[in-house]
């Protein structure tokens, strides 16, 4: 039996652009996604966003808002996630790839850039974009 897992996506915004990573090594390899990962027991979604962003990019962030969630069944890999999206502001550090086995590139992209690459987006990020959650982070 497959259980539903909670994922957290950190929507790190700076100058009207969102930090994205080209995924590697896991489901969604080759697509662009947000820093983030599994919420751990006893951890808040905001805590997950801060921890995962630091682990994956070295960037320090401050959570600013809960943007909403997407429901992300992935039947081709027998997984199902509910992904919570947390708006974050950078507070220190420079983004760099800290886990090359999980991501091959970083980029700061506008929502328009992301829409132009819609087919290259990890499913939860694509749904986040379609639901207008990114726009909430930019206002």
PLY file of the C-alpha trace (Angstrom):
ply
format ascii 1.0
element vertex 139
property float x
property float y
property float z
element edge 138
property int vertex1
property int vertex2
end_header
0.00 0.00 0.00
1.23 3.49 -0.84
0.84 6.19 1.77
0.52 9.91 1.21
3.63 11.88 2.16
4.02 15.58 2.96
6.51 17.52 0.88
7.45 21.16 1.29
8.52 23.49 -1.50
10.41 26.66 -0.57
9.38 29.51 -2.86
12.49 31.65 -2.42
11.81 35.05 -4.00
14.35 37.78 -4.72
13.85 40.69 -7.10
10.74 39.22 -8.71
12.46 35.91 -9.44
12.09 32.45 -7.89
14.98 30.10 -7.11
14.66 26.78 -8.93
16.86 23.70 -9.20
17.22 21.14 -11.99
16.45 17.86 -10.25
18.73 14.82 -10.47
18.85 11.32 -9.08
15.22 11.03 -7.94
11.74 11.14 -9.41
11.42 14.16 -11.66
15.10 14.01 -12.69
15.83 16.60 -15.38
12.92 18.85 -14.44
13.04 22.20 -12.64
11.72 22.23 -9.08
11.93 24.24 -5.89
14.28 23.65 -2.99
12.45 21.40 -0.57
11.77 17.90 0.57
9.98 15.73 3.08
8.62 17.27 6.24
10.08 15.48 9.24
8.15 14.44 12.33
7.72 17.40 14.71
8.91 19.92 12.12
6.76 22.81 10.89
6.42 23.39 7.15
8.38 26.61 7.63
11.14 24.70 9.43
11.29 22.22 6.57
11.58 25.05 4.02
14.45 26.66 5.96
16.29 23.36 6.53
15.92 22.01 3.01
16.92 25.30 1.38
20.07 25.47 3.51
20.94 21.80 2.87
20.41 22.00 -0.87
21.65 25.52 -1.68
23.50 26.95 1.33
21.11 29.90 1.24
19.66 31.15 4.52
15.99 32.10 4.25
13.19 33.52 6.38
9.70 32.10 5.80
7.15 34.83 5.11
3.87 33.09 4.22
2.07 29.81 3.70
0.99 29.96 0.08
-1.15 26.85 -0.20
-0.71 23.27 -1.29
-1.02 20.94 -4.24
-2.18 17.32 -4.35
0.40 15.36 -6.33
-0.33 11.70 -7.06
2.52 10.14 -9.05
1.15 6.76 -10.17
4.09 6.03 -12.47
6.35 5.76 -9.39
3.64 4.63 -6.93
3.93 7.76 -4.77
1.48 10.39 -3.64
2.45 13.72 -2.10
0.65 16.69 -0.66
3.09 19.53 -1.24
2.96 22.62 0.99
4.45 25.80 -0.48
6.18 28.32 1.78
7.21 31.78 0.57
10.72 32.66 1.73
13.05 35.64 1.58
16.83 35.18 1.37
18.64 36.49 4.45
22.22 35.32 3.89
24.61 33.29 1.82
24.93 32.78 -1.90
23.04 29.95 -3.55
25.21 27.08 -4.75
24.70 23.39 -5.41
25.43 21.60 -2.15
23.94 18.24 -3.11
25.01 17.52 -6.71
23.44 14.08 -6.53
20.05 15.82 -6.11
20.40 18.84 -8.44
22.57 19.79 -11.41
21.78 23.51 -11.78
20.31 26.53 -10.00
18.52 29.44 -11.65
16.53 32.51 -10.70
13.48 32.62 -13.00
10.44 34.84 -13.28
6.94 33.34 -13.38
6.91 34.14 -17.13
10.19 32.20 -17.54
8.62 29.28 -15.69
5.46 29.40 -17.82
7.66 29.29 -20.94
9.32 26.15 -19.52
6.08 24.62 -18.26
6.79 21.18 -19.73
10.23 21.16 -18.02
8.78 21.73 -14.53
8.51 19.12 -11.79
4.80 18.27 -11.41
4.28 19.99 -8.01
5.93 23.21 -9.27
3.82 23.10 -12.46
0.64 22.76 -10.34
1.84 25.53 -8.00
2.33 27.82 -11.00
-1.04 26.90 -12.50
-2.82 27.52 -9.16
-1.36 31.05 -8.90
0.58 30.25 -5.71
3.84 31.69 -7.07
2.10 34.94 -7.85
1.00 35.16 -4.20
4.66 34.96 -3.17
5.59 37.83 -5.47
2.94 40.28 -4.20
0 1
1 2
2 3
3 4
4 5
5 6
6 7
7 8
8 9
9 10
10 11
11 12
12 13
13 14
14 15
15 16
16 17
17 18
18 19
19 20
20 21
21 22
22 23
23 24
24 25
25 26
26 27
27 28
28 29
29 30
30 31
31 32
32 33
33 34
34 35
35 36
36 37
37 38
38 39
39 40
40 41
41 42
42 43
43 44
44 45
45 46
46 47
47 48
48 49
49 50
50 51
51 52
52 53
53 54
54 55
55 56
56 57
57 58
58 59
59 60
60 61
61 62
62 63
63 64
64 65
65 66
66 67
67 68
68 69
69 70
70 71
71 72
72 73
73 74
74 75
75 76
76 77
77 78
78 79
79 80
80 81
81 82
82 83
83 84
84 85
85 86
86 87
87 88
88 89
89 90
90 91
91 92
92 93
93 94
94 95
95 96
96 97
97 98
98 99
99 100
100 101
101 102
102 103
103 104
104 105
105 106
106 107
107 108
108 109
109 110
110 111
111 112
112 113
113 114
114 115
115 116
116 117
117 118
118 119
119 120
120 121
121 122
122 123
123 124
124 125
125 126
126 127
127 128
128 129
129 130
130 131
131 132
132 133
133 134
134 135
135 136
136 137
137 138
